[in-house]
Amino acid sequence: MSNNSSYKYKHRSKSASTTNKSNRSFNNNRRPSRQGYKPSTLDPSLLVKEAIQTEENIYKSDRFINDLPISNNLKQCLDKKGYKRPTEIQDKTIENLIEGKDLLGIAQTGTGKTGAFLIPIIEQLLHKKVNPYALIVVPTRELATQVEEEFRSMTKGLGLYSSCFIGGTNISRDMQNLRRPSHVVIATPGRLLDLVNRRALSLNRFNTLVLDEFDRMLDMGFIRDVQKIIDGMYHRNQTMLFSATLDKSQQSLINSILRDPVTVKVSSGDRPVDSIDQDIIRLKPGEDKFDILYNMLCEQEFSKVLLFEETKHKVKRLCQKLNKVGIKAEQIHGDKSQNARQHALNDFKNGRVRVLVATDVASRGIDVSDVSHVINYQVPQTHDSYIHRIGRTGRAGKIGKALTFVA
C-alpha cells in the first residue's frame, strides 16, 4: 500500500443493488452546504498506513485473573464475565492501586483500563464498605453509562451499589437517587458540580478519585470543573488519572493532581495503533461521494461501521440518506437526548444497525469491541481527532480498517 494509492472499492451496479435508482435520490446536481466547515490541513499521506500484526504486538500476561491478589468472590464475578488474563494496563496497575498508590495511566480506549481502576476499587470496598467511597469522573454521558454497566456486571451479588449522574437527564431524579446508598458514583463534570452547588452531594465524603479520559476532558473545556472537583475533595487519599495522550503542557497540571504516582504507559498516544489498516478514498472529478460510500457499505466486510461527519446537521442528513437507500443506520450528535443516544448506541452494539453516524464530541466514550471499519466522510480537522476516531477499531488483537475520503 503506497501513499499515492487510494482504497479500491468494488463498484456495485445500480441494477444489482437492492434499491432501484428512483428510490435512491442521490441528486448529483445538489451540493451540500459547506458553511461553517473549515477544510482540513492534514496531509493525506499521513492517513495511509498498513497494519502490522505480530505476536509480539499482542500483550499476553504470564498470569491469570485467579493469580491476582483479589478476593475469591470478585474472582468468581470476573470469571463469569469471561475474564481470563489481565490486559497489559491491568497487569501493571492493579496491585499498585490496591495498595493505595496514585496512578498516571497512559492507555487508549479498548485496552481494559476500565477494569484496571474498577477491580482495585471493588477489592478495597469488599474489605471496607464505605459509603460513598469512590468518585469516577468521565467526559461524556456514554462513557459514564458504560462504566456503570461494567461496575454492576462485576459486582453482581457482592452487595455493592453505584449511581450515575449525567447531563441530559432529570436532575430532580438524581437528587432523589442520592438518598440511596452508593459506594461508587460515576458522573460527568457538569452534572456533578450542579449537584454539589445544590448541596445535594458533598465531594469531601469521597476517598478515591478517578479521572478517566483526562485529555478529552481538557479538550472539551472541563479544566475549571475538574479543578473545582479536586479542590472539594479534602479527604482524597488516592487519585487515578487515565489519558490516551500525554501533552507536555498538561504535565504541570497532572503533577498538581497526583502525589508520587506510579506511571504506566501501555500504548503510544501520538500515533495510530499498529493493528489498523489506514487508507484514503481519493475522489476523482465527477465522482459522487455518497455513491461510493453506498457501494462500499454493500460489501459484506463492512459489518460494523463507525462513520464520522463534521457537524450534527451533516450527521442527520447522511444518516437519513443511508436509511433511505436501505442501509440501516443510527446517529448520535449533540441534539439527541441521552436516552436517544443510548438507544442508538445499543442498536449499534447489538447489531440491529450496522452503521453509526457520529460527530467527534458525541462519539467520545463509545466503546464497541468489534467495529470493522471507521470511515471519515470528511478529513478530520486535527491529527489528534483522527487518532481518537480510528482507535475505535483494531482491538483485541484484530486488524481494523480506517478509510478517509479525500477530495
CORCORUR-V930737 format. One record per backbone hydrogen bond with DSSP energy under -1.0 kcal/mol. NH is the residue of the N-H (numbers start at 0). CO is the residue of the C=O. Records with the same first field share a line. If there is no record, write none. Layout:
BEGIN
NH: CO, CO
END
This chain:
BEGIN
4: 1
6: 279
22: 19
24: 20
29: 26
36: 33
45: 42
46: 43
48: 277
51: 273
56: 53
64: 83
66: 63
67: 64
69: 67
74: 70
75: 71
76: 72
77: 73
78: 74
79: 75
80: 76
81: 78
82: 77
90: 86
91: 87
93: 89
96: 92
97: 93
98: 94
99: 96
100: 95
102: 238
103: 261
104: 240
105: 263
106: 242
110: 107
115: 111
116: 112
117: 113
118: 114
120: 116
121: 117
122: 118
123: 119
124: 120
125: 121
127: 123
129: 127
132: 182
133: 182
134: 207
135: 184
136: 209
137: 186
143: 139
144: 140
145: 141
146: 142
147: 143
148: 144
149: 145
150: 146
151: 147
152: 148
153: 149
154: 150
157: 154
162: 183
164: 185
173: 169
174: 170
175: 171
176: 172
177: 173
178: 175
179: 176
182: 160
183: 160
184: 133
185: 162
186: 135
187: 164
191: 187
192: 188
193: 189
194: 190
195: 191
196: 192
197: 193
198: 195
199: 194
204: 201
205: 202
206: 132
207: 132
208: 237
209: 134
210: 239
211: 136
213: 241
216: 212
217: 213
218: 214
219: 215
220: 217
221: 216
225: 221
226: 222
227: 223
228: 224
229: 225
230: 226
231: 227
232: 229
233: 231
235: 232
236: 206
237: 206
239: 208
240: 102
241: 210
242: 104
249: 246
253: 249
254: 250
255: 251
257: 253
261: 101
263: 103
265: 105
276: 399
277: 48
278: 401
280: 403
282: 405
286: 283
291: 287
292: 288
293: 289
294: 290
295: 291
296: 292
297: 293
298: 295
301: 298
302: 300
304: 353
305: 372
306: 355
307: 374
308: 357
314: 310
315: 311
316: 312
317: 313
318: 314
319: 315
320: 316
321: 317
322: 318
323: 319
324: 320
325: 322
326: 321
329: 354
331: 356
335: 332
340: 336
341: 337
342: 338
343: 339
344: 340
345: 341
346: 342
347: 343
348: 344
349: 345
351: 346
352: 346
353: 327
354: 327
355: 304
356: 329
357: 306
358: 331
362: 358
365: 362
371: 303
372: 303
373: 400
374: 305
375: 402
376: 307
385: 381
386: 382
387: 383
388: 384
389: 385
390: 386
391: 388
392: 389
397: 394
399: 274
400: 371
401: 276
402: 373
403: 278
404: 375
405: 280
END
